[in-house]
Amino acid sequence: MDRRTFLTAALAAAAAPALRSDNSPLWGGPVLDTHLHLRRDPDACFTHIQGCGVTNAVLLTRAPDEAKAMEEMKRRPGHFVRSVSANPAEAGGVDAIHAALKQGAVSIGELKYHLALDSPEMGRVYDVAAEMNVPVMVHIQTYPHFNGELPYNTGYEHFDKVLRAHPKTNFLGHGDLFWAHISADVPTDRAYPLGPIKPGGLTDKWLSEFPNLYADMSANSGNNALSRDPEFSRGFLERHQDKLVFGSDCSCTDGHGGGISQNNNPEAARLAGKCVARETLALTQRLASPTVFRKATWENGTRLFRPHFS
């Protein structure tokens, strides 16, 4: 690492707040939710983590909402850090990402734009992630949840080329297609495949092959993939125990399933009336050993995101 990179990383770490790592009474230890979208109402994020037994969270924050995220962090000191996202295809997008990282954001994402994974615009973001030593979370989806919805981050079938081209960038895969590729058999007529998993899926393969690829367990996509074939998932969790990172991507209001689940996504109706965080934590606890559960829910996330813990 050159002197400039070291100094910028050190400044970012210094700007991050100290996080409390209290044990969760529900889950036997601290839990870091790495995929909690910043909400409109003050304290709504804290209400959610309190309700589902999560102790800390990364607030996924669009660049224009940075000030609001920092207010939430001040309101509940020790519980939150923040990410930053901006469309790299728009003027000033990459600069906004870089500036937020210098001011203490711990990650980039989630990036959910209508771009190719190997596009020059995304490549510039990957370079910033490597420079600042932060992970970049990418939402990979081709099947529309709603009429007229366009694909996000296309070209996953060739993502191995991106991983090779950016070996110093840590990628956090997320979304329907990323998790559909846990199986070698990927249907094109649905967002969330069901039934037994056929070994040899690209996501399973690349998690083993590339040290810079990690898996975001959040949303219906992660929950569905891990629940559809429990026997396969037990091996998957064991095999990739150092690459799995817990996140919720939950839109329920109270950490118990109140309000709207999964933003009313009709493709994710199976989680209606449920808290995705609770569901995925309970599922992981059933499928994984205590050691693997602790890695997925705390250790891997803190190692990858590097928030400052007291």
Secondary structure, DSSP 8 states (H G I E B T S, - for coil): --HHHHHHHHHHHHHS-EE----BTTTTB--EEEEEE--SSTTHHHHHHHHHT--EEEEE-BGGGHHHHHHHHHHSTTTEEEEEB--TTSTTHHHHHHHHHHTT--EEEEE--SSBTTSHHHHHHHHHHHHHT--EEEE-B-S-SSTT---BSB-GGGHHHHHHH-TT--EEEESHHHHHTTSS---SS-SS--S---S--HHHHHHHH-TTEEEE--HHHHHHHHHS-HHHHHHHHHHTTTTEE-------SSSSS-S-SGGG-GGGGGGTTS-HHHHHHHHHHHHS-HHHHHIIIIIHHHHHH--EE-
